[in-house]
Structures are given as structure tokens and as C-alpha cells.
Amino acid sequence: MPSFEWKGRDRAGRPQSGILVADNKEAVLSVLRRQQIVPLTVKEKGKEIALPKIRRGIDEKELAIFTRQFSVMIDAGLPLVQCLQILGEQQENKAFQRIILQVREDVESGSSLANAMKKHPTAFSDLYVNMVSAGETGGILDTILQRLAVYIEKAARLKAQVKSAMVYPAAVISIAILVVYIILWKVIPVFASLFQSLGADLPLPTRIVIALSNFVGRFWWLVGILVVAGVIAIRRYYATPHGRLVIDKILLKSPILGIVLRKIAVARFCRTLGTLLSAGVPVLEALEITARTSGNAVIEQAILEVRKQVEEGKTMAEPLKTTQQFPPMVVQMISVGETTGALDTMLAKIAEFYEEEVDLAVASMMKLIEPLMIFFLGVVVGGIVISMYLPMFDLISKIG
């Protein structure tokens, strides 16, 4: 049997290490959990076990429903193969159905559930596979599946909140730009021809608006090309590591949206890390998975830096504070969780608190953005209207 080198901490936070001879990594994790040791790394012959890359291909709601139903069936005592057969046959998504039935075939052939799921990263992320593996090893698969279902549902809810936080301002700004564009394209030329026929002297604001209107009227196609090119350029820039980091940093520092996005990032970090640790996944693996599922390049970079320093022997709270990306309250509560040996429980409590904070922050942002957008529209449209009426006031005074 292979030998595994492991490093970890006991419940008092003291570093521990050793070598265990076991059939596989899951058996080592099971032994360490029984000894109440939190594993940091588990290596075989000096080579750390690699993690698969995350890829998403199945709708989160479908995955959550599948996971919850799977948990209920396992808890009811149904055989694993029978559970997968039933769930596969009733699955409406044909791609997901094929995956579930393939998993069933692999399990029936003697593969573990985790290894069978690992072959389908489009449906089951490495977070999912790691937790299922821990559940199989510890004999608590039904409990782990329940936790996974809760995690997926809450993650989907946070994702929806991110969309609402981003889409609403973008939609309002787009409508405002469209309104101004139509005014410049269709309305202003009518006033311009009227002033020209009357021979009125045009003040500077009016001349600027008419010049903009002439540009839009003549080069409307260029405006469209510039907008599309700008969107494509931003998306391509965001696809690069440097561009993603720069844009995410700008978003986090934005006055209103940044507060919401930071709370969402903290809630996601605590929920993911707490869920993985409660399943017995080693701390370093849990931090790596959490970083890749953070959804923000700045937070991801901060978590990876924390992972590096934890690997060097530091506690998690120290480097978290150094990154300056997490609120002091979060750092303090994580420090308490590490000291008491209940880090997973503390992370779950922080996640619940910040998920409620996200609800309040999104609602407050919506209430604040609406009057700001109305003010913006009022200033822009009002400025255009006033600039068009200035020559009329001059003409009326001359006639009088």
C-alpha cells in the first residue's frame, strides 16, 4: 500500500504531521478526522494530489434538486445504484440524464461515487466531488448531500443577487443613453432648422447640442460601431488575467455597487470554505477550491495568498487581515473559530450574516439608484431642452 505524508493541526491549533500507510487518500482523511486533526496537505510519495479544474455545464437548480432528492433516497436506505437509476430516468435534461446514468454504470462496475462523478466536470465541480468523497469515506453521504444541496441553493441565490446588482444599473444607464441618442437624432434637427430659418444668434450651449446632433445624424453608423467595438474590447480585456483583475478592482472600489459586491464575495467565501471544511476536505485544498469559485479576481488573489501563508505554517486569520479585502469582523470571527477548533461552524454563521446583509444592501442600492438615475436623466435631458429654448428667449425679447 502507498504511504501518505500529511500535515495538519489539532483542535488546539498546534501543527501536526506524520506518515500513514493506507489504500488511498480518502482513507487517510478518515483516520485524521477520527483523531480530530484538521488536515492541511495530504501527499503521496512527495507528490501532492492534483485538483481537477472547475467547469460548469448543468443548471444550478437542476443540480440542487438532484442533490436533495439523492440525499433523501440515501437516507431512506435505498441502494446507491437504484437511487441513480431512478434519478436518471426522471431527469428532464437529457445531457444531465446521460451523465447520471453513466455515473450509475461506473458505480455498478465497482467505482466509488466520487470517482464516477469526477469523470463529468461539466456537472460535478471539484467542490462537489471532494465533498462526496468525504461523505463516502465517513459513512455520512446523506448528510454531505444535504449540505451540498443547501450550498448550491444559496450559491445560486447569491449569483442571482449579483446579476440584479449589475443588470439594473446597466439597464437604466442604457435606456438613458438611448433616450438622449433619439433626442439628438430626431428632435434637435427640427429645432436647428427652425433657428436657421429665423436667423437667430445661437448661444454656446445650443451650438454644442446642434453639433452633437449633426454628428449623430451623419455618423449614426459609426456610433453603433464604436459601441459594439467598445463592448467587445472590454469583454476581451476582461478575459485576460490582468484585465479581469483591473476591472474587478474598479468594481469593488465603486461607491455603491462595490459595497454590495464585497459583501457577496465575503458571503460566498465563507459559505464555500465552511462547507468544504465541514466535510473534512483539507484546508489547503479547500482554500484553492474557494479561490477558484470566488467570482472575483481580487478576492481570488487574496485567498491564494492566504493559502500560501497557511501552507507556511501561519493561521488563516493573520494573512486574511493582511490582504485588507475582508472586514475586520470576519477576520476576528475566523480567528476565534481557529482558536476554538470550530472554524467550519463559525464560517457558516458569518455566511448567514452576510447573506442577510447582501439582501439589505441590494434593496438599499435599488432604492438609491432609482433617484440617482432620475436625477441623471433630468440633468441631461433638461440641459438639452434648456439649450434649445435659450435662442427662443432671445427671439422673444427682441420681438417684444
Sine and cosine of phi, psi and omega as CSV:
sin_phi,cos_phi,sin_psi,cos_psi,sin_omega,cos_omega
0.00,0.00,0.53,-0.85,-0.01,-1.00
-0.95,0.31,0.40,-0.92,0.07,-1.00
-0.98,-0.21,0.63,-0.78,-0.02,-1.00
-0.86,-0.51,0.80,-0.60,0.12,-0.99
-1.00,0.01,0.73,-0.68,-0.02,-1.00
-0.72,-0.69,0.48,-0.88,0.12,-0.99
-0.75,-0.66,0.57,-0.82,-0.01,-1.00
-0.20,-0.98,-0.19,-0.98,0.02,-1.00
-0.73,-0.68,0.58,-0.81,0.09,-1.00
-0.99,0.13,-0.05,-1.00,-0.08,-1.00
-0.91,0.42,-0.38,0.93,0.04,-1.00
-1.00,0.08,-0.05,1.00,0.02,-1.00
1.00,0.02,0.06,1.00,-0.01,-1.00
-0.97,0.22,0.66,-0.75,0.01,-1.00
-0.93,0.37,0.64,-0.77,0.02,-1.00
-0.72,-0.69,0.44,-0.90,0.05,-1.00
-0.41,-0.91,0.26,-0.96,0.01,-1.00
0.11,-0.99,-0.09,-1.00,0.02,-1.00
-0.78,-0.62,0.74,-0.68,0.03,-1.00
-0.82,-0.58,0.64,-0.77,0.10,-0.99
-0.99,-0.15,0.86,-0.52,-0.07,-1.00
-0.46,-0.89,0.20,-0.98,0.00,-1.00
-0.93,0.37,-0.63,0.77,-0.06,-1.00
-0.40,-0.92,0.02,-1.00,-0.03,-1.00
-0.90,0.44,-0.62,0.78,-0.03,-1.00
-0.87,0.49,-0.59,0.80,0.02,-1.00
-0.92,0.40,-0.60,0.80,0.05,-1.00
-0.90,0.44,-0.72,0.70,0.01,-1.00
-0.87,0.49,-0.62,0.79,0.01,-1.00
-0.90,0.44,-0.68,0.73,0.02,-1.00
-0.89,0.45,-0.70,0.72,-0.02,-1.00
-0.90,0.43,-0.62,0.79,0.03,-1.00
-0.90,0.43,-0.64,0.77,0.02,-1.00
-0.91,0.42,-0.50,0.87,0.02,-1.00
-1.00,0.05,0.10,1.00,0.01,-1.00
0.85,0.53,0.69,0.73,0.06,-1.00
-0.92,-0.38,0.75,-0.66,0.05,-1.00
-1.00,0.05,0.93,-0.36,-0.07,-1.00
-0.96,0.29,0.66,-0.75,0.10,-0.99
-0.98,-0.17,-0.75,0.66,0.05,-1.00
-0.64,-0.77,0.52,-0.86,0.12,-0.99
-0.72,-0.69,0.91,-0.42,-0.07,-1.00
-0.86,-0.51,0.55,-0.84,0.08,-1.00
-0.93,-0.36,0.90,-0.44,0.02,-1.00
0.81,0.58,0.66,0.75,0.06,-1.00
0.98,0.17,0.02,1.00,-0.02,-1.00
-0.92,-0.40,0.89,-0.45,-0.03,-1.00
-0.95,0.31,0.64,-0.77,-0.04,-1.00
-0.93,0.37,0.80,-0.60,-0.06,-1.00
-0.98,0.21,0.44,-0.90,0.03,-1.00
-0.98,-0.19,0.63,-0.78,0.07,-1.00
-0.95,0.31,0.39,-0.92,0.03,-1.00
-0.98,0.22,0.51,-0.86,0.01,-1.00
-0.99,0.13,0.74,-0.67,0.13,-0.99
-0.61,-0.79,0.68,-0.74,-0.02,-1.00
-0.94,-0.35,0.71,-0.71,0.04,-1.00
-0.58,-0.81,-0.23,0.97,-0.03,-1.00
-0.93,-0.36,0.63,-0.78,0.01,-1.00
-0.85,0.52,0.67,-0.74,-0.07,-1.00
-0.89,0.45,-0.57,0.82,0.01,-1.00
-0.91,0.41,-0.67,0.74,0.04,-1.00
-0.89,0.46,-0.67,0.74,0.00,-1.00
-0.91,0.41,-0.65,0.76,0.01,-1.00
-0.91,0.42,-0.69,0.73,0.02,-1.00
-0.90,0.44,-0.71,0.70,0.04,-1.00
-0.84,0.54,-0.72,0.69,-0.05,-1.00
-0.90,0.43,-0.69,0.73,-0.02,-1.00
-0.92,0.38,-0.68,0.73,0.03,-1.00
-0.90,0.43,-0.63,0.77,0.04,-1.00
-0.87,0.50,-0.69,0.73,0.00,-1.00
-0.88,0.47,-0.70,0.71,-0.01,-1.00
-0.89,0.46,-0.67,0.75,-0.01,-1.00
-0.91,0.42,-0.69,0.73,0.02,-1.00
-0.89,0.45,-0.68,0.74,0.01,-1.00
-0.90,0.44,-0.52,0.85,0.00,-1.00
-0.98,0.21,-0.13,0.99,0.08,-1.00
1.00,-0.08,0.18,0.98,0.02,-1.00
-0.95,0.31,0.59,-0.81,0.05,-1.00
-0.88,0.48,0.53,-0.85,-0.09,-1.00
-0.85,0.53,-0.72,0.69,-0.03,-1.00
-0.89,0.45,-0.65,0.76,0.01,-1.00
-0.91,0.42,-0.64,0.77,0.05,-1.00
-0.85,0.52,-0.74,0.67,-0.02,-1.00
-0.91,0.42,-0.59,0.80,0.03,-1.00
-0.90,0.45,-0.73,0.68,-0.01,-1.00
-0.90,0.43,-0.72,0.69,-0.03,-1.00
-0.91,0.41,-0.60,0.80,0.02,-1.00
-0.92,0.38,-0.67,0.74,-0.03,-1.00
-0.92,0.39,-0.53,0.85,-0.05,-1.00
-1.00,-0.02,-0.04,1.00,-0.01,-1.00
-0.97,0.24,0.83,-0.56,-0.04,-1.00
-0.98,0.21,-0.54,0.84,0.03,-1.00
-0.95,0.30,0.93,-0.36,-0.11,-0.99
-0.89,0.45,-0.61,0.79,0.01,-1.00
-0.90,0.43,-0.70,0.72,0.03,-1.00
-0.92,0.39,-0.59,0.81,0.02,-1.00
-0.87,0.49,-0.70,0.71,0.01,-1.00
-0.88,0.47,-0.64,0.77,-0.01,-1.00
-0.91,0.42,-0.72,0.69,-0.02,-1.00
-0.89,0.46,-0.70,0.72,-0.01,-1.00
-0.93,0.38,-0.54,0.84,0.07,-1.00
-0.93,0.38,-0.64,0.77,0.07,-1.00
-0.87,0.49,-0.67,0.74,0.02,-1.00
-0.86,0.50,-0.69,0.73,0.01,-1.00
-0.89,0.46,-0.67,0.74,0.00,-1.00
-0.91,0.41,-0.66,0.75,0.02,-1.00
-0.90,0.43,-0.66,0.75,0.01,-1.00
-0.90,0.44,-0.47,0.88,0.00,-1.00
-0.99,0.14,-0.06,1.00,0.05,-1.00
0.91,-0.41,-0.05,1.00,0.01,-1.00
-0.97,0.24,0.46,-0.89,0.12,-0.99
-0.96,0.30,0.37,-0.93,-0.01,-1.00
-0.88,0.47,-0.67,0.74,-0.02,-1.00
-0.89,0.46,-0.70,0.71,0.00,-1.00
-0.92,0.39,-0.57,0.82,0.04,-1.00
-0.92,0.39,-0.65,0.76,0.01,-1.00
-0.95,0.32,-0.51,0.86,-0.03,-1.00
-0.88,0.48,-0.40,0.92,0.01,-1.00
-0.96,0.27,-0.15,0.99,-0.08,-1.00
-0.80,-0.60,0.94,0.33,-0.05,-1.00
-0.92,0.40,-0.30,0.95,0.05,-1.00
-0.93,0.36,-0.38,0.92,0.01,-1.00
-0.96,-0.29,-0.65,0.76,-0.11,-0.99
-0.87,-0.50,0.93,-0.36,0.00,-1.00
-0.94,0.34,0.17,-0.99,0.03,-1.00
-0.91,0.41,-0.50,0.87,0.11,-0.99
-0.87,0.50,-0.73,0.68,-0.01,-1.00
-0.88,0.47,-0.74,0.67,-0.05,-1.00
-0.90,0.43,-0.67,0.74,0.00,-1.00
-0.88,0.47,-0.66,0.75,-0.01,-1.00
-0.94,0.34,-0.64,0.77,0.05,-1.00
-0.89,0.45,-0.66,0.75,0.03,-1.00
-0.87,0.49,-0.69,0.72,0.03,-1.00
-0.90,0.43,-0.62,0.79,0.02,-1.00
-0.91,0.41,-0.65,0.76,0.04,-1.00
-0.90,0.43,-0.70,0.72,-0.04,-1.00
-0.91,0.42,-0.67,0.75,-0.05,-1.00
-1.00,0.06,-0.06,1.00,-0.01,-1.00
0.94,0.33,0.43,0.90,-0.01,-1.00
-0.80,-0.60,0.70,0.72,-0.08,-1.00
-0.88,0.48,-0.64,0.77,0.00,-1.00
-0.88,0.47,-0.67,0.74,0.01,-1.00
-0.91,0.41,-0.68,0.73,0.01,-1.00
-0.89,0.45,-0.65,0.76,0.02,-1.00
-0.91,0.42,-0.60,0.80,0.08,-1.00
-0.88,0.47,-0.70,0.71,0.03,-1.00
-0.89,0.45,-0.64,0.77,0.03,-1.00
-0.89,0.45,-0.67,0.74,0.01,-1.00
-0.87,0.49,-0.70,0.71,0.03,-1.00
-0.89,0.46,-0.69,0.72,-0.01,-1.00
-0.88,0.47,-0.72,0.69,-0.04,-1.00
-0.90,0.44,-0.66,0.75,0.01,-1.00
-0.89,0.45,-0.69,0.72,0.00,-1.00
-0.94,0.34,-0.59,0.81,0.05,-1.00
-0.90,0.43,-0.64,0.77,0.03,-1.00
-0.91,0.42,-0.61,0.79,0.02,-1.00
-0.91,0.41,-0.68,0.73,0.05,-1.00
-0.89,0.45,-0.64,0.77,0.02,-1.00
-0.88,0.47,-0.65,0.76,0.03,-1.00
-0.90,0.43,-0.59,0.81,0.02,-1.00
-0.93,0.36,-0.58,0.81,0.09,-1.00
-0.88,0.48,-0.70,0.71,0.00,-1.00
-0.88,0.47,-0.71,0.71,-0.01,-1.00
-0.91,0.42,-0.59,0.81,0.01,-1.00
-0.93,0.38,-0.52,0.85,-0.05,-1.00
-1.00,-0.04,-0.63,0.78,-0.14,-0.99
-0.95,0.30,-0.66,0.75,-0.10,-1.00
-0.87,0.49,-0.79,0.61,0.04,-1.00
-0.88,0.48,-0.64,0.77,-0.01,-1.00
-0.89,0.46,-0.65,0.76,-0.01,-1.00
-0.91,0.41,-0.69,0.72,-0.02,-1.00
-0.91,0.42,-0.70,0.72,0.01,-1.00
-0.90,0.44,-0.64,0.77,0.02,-1.00
-0.89,0.46,-0.68,0.73,0.03,-1.00
-0.90,0.43,-0.65,0.76,0.01,-1.00
-0.88,0.47,-0.70,0.72,0.02,-1.00
-0.90,0.44,-0.64,0.77,0.01,-1.00
-0.90,0.44,-0.66,0.75,0.02,-1.00
-0.88,0.47,-0.73,0.68,0.00,-1.00
-0.89,0.45,-0.63,0.78,0.00,-1.00
-0.88,0.47,-0.70,0.71,0.00,-1.00
-0.91,0.42,-0.65,0.76,0.02,-1.00
-0.88,0.48,-0.72,0.70,-0.01,-1.00
-0.92,0.40,-0.57,0.82,-0.09,-1.00
-0.98,0.18,-0.65,0.76,-0.15,-0.99
-0.94,-0.35,-0.60,0.80,-0.14,-0.99
-1.00,0.04,-0.73,0.68,-0.10,-1.00
-0.87,0.48,-0.63,0.78,0.02,-1.00
-0.84,0.54,-0.52,0.86,0.04,-1.00
-0.90,0.44,-0.72,0.69,0.03,-1.00
-0.91,0.41,-0.63,0.77,-0.03,-1.00
-0.89,0.46,-0.69,0.72,0.02,-1.00
-0.91,0.41,-0.57,0.82,0.03,-1.00
-0.90,0.43,-0.72,0.69,-0.01,-1.00
-0.91,0.42,-0.58,0.82,0.00,-1.00
-0.92,0.39,-0.64,0.77,0.00,-1.00
-0.93,0.37,-0.51,0.86,0.00,-1.00
-1.00,0.05,-0.21,0.98,0.00,-1.00
0.93,0.38,0.56,0.83,-0.06,-1.00
-0.98,0.22,0.54,-0.84,0.13,-0.99
-0.98,0.19,0.82,-0.57,-0.09,-1.00
-0.99,-0.13,0.78,-0.62,0.08,-1.00
-0.94,0.34,0.23,-0.97,-0.08,-1.00
-0.84,0.54,-0.73,0.69,0.00,-1.00
-0.85,0.53,-0.62,0.78,-0.01,-1.00
-0.92,0.38,-0.68,0.74,0.00,-1.00
-0.89,0.45,-0.62,0.79,0.01,-1.00
-0.90,0.44,-0.71,0.70,-0.02,-1.00
-0.90,0.43,-0.66,0.75,0.01,-1.00
-0.91,0.40,-0.62,0.79,0.04,-1.00
-0.89,0.45,-0.67,0.74,0.06,-1.00
-0.89,0.46,-0.66,0.75,0.01,-1.00
-0.90,0.45,-0.66,0.75,0.03,-1.00
-0.89,0.45,-0.65,0.76,0.01,-1.00
-0.90,0.44,-0.71,0.70,0.00,-1.00
-0.90,0.44,-0.64,0.77,-0.01,-1.00
-0.91,0.41,-0.61,0.79,-0.05,-1.00
-1.00,0.08,-0.61,0.80,-0.12,-0.99
-0.88,-0.48,0.63,0.78,0.01,-1.00
-0.86,0.52,-0.58,0.82,0.02,-1.00
-0.91,0.41,-0.58,0.81,0.02,-1.00
-0.93,0.38,-0.62,0.79,0.04,-1.00
-0.87,0.49,-0.71,0.71,0.03,-1.00
-0.88,0.48,-0.68,0.73,0.01,-1.00
-0.89,0.45,-0.68,0.73,-0.01,-1.00
-0.89,0.46,-0.65,0.76,0.01,-1.00
-0.90,0.43,-0.75,0.66,0.00,-1.00
-0.89,0.46,-0.68,0.73,0.00,-1.00
-0.90,0.44,-0.62,0.78,0.02,-1.00
-0.90,0.44,-0.69,0.73,0.02,-1.00
-0.90,0.44,-0.71,0.70,0.00,-1.00
-0.89,0.45,-0.67,0.74,-0.02,-1.00
-0.89,0.45,-0.67,0.74,0.01,-1.00
-0.91,0.42,-0.68,0.74,0.00,-1.00
-0.90,0.43,-0.65,0.76,0.02,-1.00
-0.93,0.36,-0.62,0.78,0.03,-1.00
-0.91,0.42,-0.62,0.78,0.01,-1.00
-0.93,0.37,-0.43,0.90,0.01,-1.00
-0.95,0.30,-0.30,0.95,0.05,-1.00
-1.00,0.08,0.49,-0.87,0.00,-1.00
-0.84,0.54,-0.70,0.71,-0.01,-1.00
-0.92,0.40,-0.68,0.73,-0.01,-1.00
-0.90,0.44,-0.67,0.74,0.03,-1.00
-0.88,0.48,-0.66,0.75,0.00,-1.00
-0.91,0.42,-0.69,0.72,-0.02,-1.00
-0.91,0.42,-0.74,0.67,-0.04,-1.00
-0.92,0.39,-0.67,0.74,0.03,-1.00
-0.89,0.45,-0.58,0.81,0.03,-1.00
-0.92,0.40,-0.66,0.75,0.04,-1.00
-0.90,0.45,-0.68,0.73,0.00,-1.00
-0.89,0.45,-0.66,0.75,-0.01,-1.00
-0.93,0.38,-0.47,0.88,-0.01,-1.00
-1.00,-0.03,-0.08,1.00,0.01,-1.00
-0.91,0.41,0.56,-0.83,-0.18,-0.98
-0.84,0.54,-0.75,0.66,-0.12,-0.99
-0.98,-0.21,-0.80,0.60,-0.06,-1.00
-0.90,0.44,-0.57,0.82,-0.04,-1.00
-0.87,0.49,-0.61,0.79,0.01,-1.00
-0.89,0.46,-0.70,0.71,-0.02,-1.00
-0.91,0.41,-0.72,0.69,-0.04,-1.00
-0.90,0.44,-0.59,0.81,0.02,-1.00
-0.93,0.38,-0.65,0.76,0.03,-1.00
-0.91,0.41,-0.62,0.79,0.06,-1.00
-0.90,0.43,-0.66,0.75,0.01,-1.00
-0.90,0.44,-0.66,0.75,0.01,-1.00
-0.91,0.41,-0.70,0.72,0.00,-1.00
-0.88,0.47,-0.68,0.73,-0.01,-1.00
-0.92,0.40,-0.68,0.74,0.03,-1.00
-0.86,0.51,-0.76,0.65,-0.05,-1.00
-0.92,0.38,-0.66,0.75,-0.02,-1.00
-0.91,0.42,-0.72,0.70,-0.04,-1.00
-0.92,0.39,-0.76,0.65,-0.04,-1.00
-0.90,0.43,-0.68,0.73,0.00,-1.00
-0.89,0.45,-0.64,0.77,0.01,-1.00
-0.91,0.42,-0.67,0.74,0.00,-1.00
-0.92,0.38,-0.69,0.72,-0.02,-1.00
-0.91,0.40,-0.60,0.80,0.01,-1.00
-0.91,0.41,-0.40,0.91,0.04,-1.00
-1.00,0.06,-0.07,1.00,0.03,-1.00
1.00,-0.02,0.22,0.97,0.05,-1.00
-0.95,0.32,0.70,-0.71,0.02,-1.00
-0.81,0.59,0.54,-0.84,-0.11,-0.99
-0.85,0.53,-0.72,0.70,-0.06,-1.00
-0.92,0.40,-0.64,0.77,0.07,-1.00
-0.91,0.42,-0.66,0.75,0.00,-1.00
-0.89,0.46,-0.66,0.75,0.01,-1.00
-0.92,0.39,-0.62,0.79,0.02,-1.00
-0.91,0.42,-0.69,0.72,0.03,-1.00
-0.90,0.43,-0.69,0.73,0.00,-1.00
-0.88,0.47,-0.64,0.77,0.02,-1.00
-0.88,0.47,-0.70,0.72,-0.06,-1.00
-0.96,0.29,-0.30,0.95,0.02,-1.00
-0.96,-0.27,0.23,0.97,-0.08,-1.00
-0.95,0.32,-0.50,0.86,0.02,-1.00
0.99,0.14,0.04,1.00,0.00,-1.00
-0.59,-0.81,0.79,-0.62,-0.09,-1.00
-0.90,0.43,-0.58,0.82,-0.01,-1.00
-0.92,0.40,-0.72,0.69,0.02,-1.00
-0.91,0.41,-0.64,0.77,0.03,-1.00
-0.87,0.50,-0.71,0.70,0.02,-1.00
-0.88,0.47,-0.65,0.76,0.01,-1.00
-0.91,0.42,-0.68,0.73,-0.02,-1.00
-0.92,0.40,-0.64,0.77,0.02,-1.00
-0.91,0.41,-0.56,0.83,0.08,-1.00
-0.92,0.39,-0.64,0.77,0.07,-1.00
-0.88,0.48,-0.69,0.72,0.01,-1.00
-0.86,0.51,-0.68,0.74,-0.01,-1.00
-0.87,0.50,-0.68,0.73,-0.05,-1.00
-0.97,0.24,-0.52,0.85,0.09,-1.00
-0.91,0.42,-0.61,0.79,0.03,-1.00
-0.90,0.44,-0.47,0.88,0.02,-1.00
-0.99,0.13,-0.07,1.00,0.09,-1.00
0.92,-0.40,-0.01,1.00,0.00,-1.00
-0.99,0.13,0.31,-0.95,0.12,-0.99
-0.97,0.25,0.22,-0.98,-0.03,-1.00
-0.96,0.29,-0.55,0.83,-0.10,-1.00
-0.91,0.42,-0.61,0.79,-0.06,-1.00
-0.87,0.49,-0.84,0.54,0.01,-1.00
-0.92,0.39,-0.48,0.88,0.06,-1.00
-0.87,0.49,-0.66,0.75,0.02,-1.00
-0.92,0.40,-0.62,0.79,-0.04,-1.00
-0.91,0.41,-0.56,0.83,-0.02,-1.00
-0.91,0.42,-0.43,0.90,-0.02,-1.00
0.86,0.50,0.41,0.91,0.04,-1.00
-0.97,-0.24,-0.15,0.99,-0.05,-1.00
-0.86,-0.50,0.66,-0.75,-0.02,-1.00
-0.85,0.52,0.52,-0.86,0.00,-1.00
-0.83,0.56,-0.60,0.80,0.00,-1.00
-0.88,0.48,-0.65,0.76,0.01,-1.00
-0.90,0.44,-0.71,0.71,0.00,-1.00
-0.88,0.48,-0.70,0.72,-0.01,-1.00
-0.90,0.44,-0.68,0.74,-0.01,-1.00
-0.93,0.38,-0.59,0.80,0.07,-1.00
-0.91,0.41,-0.63,0.78,0.06,-1.00
-0.87,0.49,-0.68,0.73,0.05,-1.00
-0.90,0.44,-0.66,0.75,0.01,-1.00
-0.88,0.47,-0.63,0.77,0.05,-1.00
-0.92,0.39,-0.64,0.77,-0.03,-1.00
-0.91,0.41,-0.65,0.76,-0.06,-1.00
-1.00,0.05,-0.13,0.99,-0.02,-1.00
0.97,0.23,0.33,0.94,0.00,-1.00
-0.82,-0.57,0.75,0.66,-0.07,-1.00
-0.90,0.44,-0.66,0.75,-0.02,-1.00
-0.89,0.46,-0.65,0.76,0.03,-1.00
-0.91,0.41,-0.67,0.74,0.00,-1.00
-0.91,0.42,-0.65,0.76,0.03,-1.00
-0.90,0.44,-0.62,0.78,0.04,-1.00
-0.89,0.45,-0.65,0.76,0.02,-1.00
-0.92,0.40,-0.66,0.75,0.05,-1.00
-0.89,0.45,-0.68,0.73,-0.01,-1.00
-0.87,0.49,-0.70,0.71,0.01,-1.00
-0.88,0.47,-0.68,0.73,0.01,-1.00
-0.88,0.47,-0.73,0.69,-0.07,-1.00
-0.97,0.25,-0.44,0.90,0.10,-0.99
-0.91,0.41,-0.61,0.79,0.10,-0.99
-0.93,0.38,-0.62,0.78,0.04,-1.00
-0.89,0.45,-0.60,0.80,0.03,-1.00
-0.89,0.45,-0.69,0.73,0.05,-1.00
-0.82,0.57,-0.76,0.65,-0.02,-1.00
-0.91,0.41,-0.65,0.76,-0.03,-1.00
-0.92,0.40,-0.66,0.75,0.02,-1.00
-0.90,0.43,-0.69,0.72,0.02,-1.00
-0.89,0.46,-0.67,0.74,0.02,-1.00
-0.91,0.41,-0.63,0.77,0.00,-1.00
-0.90,0.44,-0.67,0.74,0.01,-1.00
-0.88,0.48,-0.68,0.74,0.00,-1.00
-0.91,0.40,-0.57,0.82,-0.03,-1.00
-0.98,0.19,-0.61,0.79,-0.06,-1.00
-0.92,0.40,-0.62,0.78,-0.06,-1.00
-0.84,0.54,-0.79,0.61,0.04,-1.00
-0.91,0.41,-0.52,0.85,0.04,-1.00
-0.91,0.43,-0.66,0.75,0.03,-1.00
-0.92,0.39,-0.63,0.78,0.05,-1.00
-0.89,0.46,-0.66,0.75,0.04,-1.00
-0.89,0.46,-0.70,0.72,0.01,-1.00
-0.87,0.49,-0.74,0.67,0.03,-1.00
-0.88,0.48,-0.66,0.75,-0.01,-1.00
-0.88,0.47,-0.68,0.73,-0.01,-1.00
-0.91,0.41,-0.72,0.69,-0.06,-1.00
-0.93,0.37,-0.81,0.58,-0.03,-1.00
-0.91,0.41,-0.66,0.75,0.03,-1.00
-0.88,0.47,-0.63,0.78,0.03,-1.00
-0.89,0.45,-0.66,0.75,0.02,-1.00
-0.91,0.42,-0.71,0.70,-0.02,-1.00
-0.89,0.46,-0.71,0.70,-0.01,-1.00
-0.90,0.44,-0.64,0.76,0.01,-1.00
-0.89,0.45,-0.50,0.87,0.03,-1.00
-0.98,0.20,-0.47,0.88,-0.02,-1.00
-1.00,0.03,-0.27,0.96,0.02,-1.00
-0.84,0.55,-0.73,0.69,0.04,-1.00
-0.89,0.46,-0.56,0.83,0.01,-1.00
-0.90,0.43,-0.66,0.75,0.04,-1.00
-0.87,0.49,-0.64,0.77,0.00,-1.00
-0.91,0.41,-0.69,0.72,0.01,-1.00
-0.90,0.44,-0.68,0.74,0.00,-1.00
-0.88,0.47,-0.66,0.75,0.00,-1.00
-0.91,0.41,-0.59,0.81,0.02,-1.00
-0.93,0.36,-0.65,0.76,0.02,-1.00
-0.90,0.43,-0.64,0.77,0.03,-1.00
-0.90,0.44,0.00,0.00,0.00,0.00
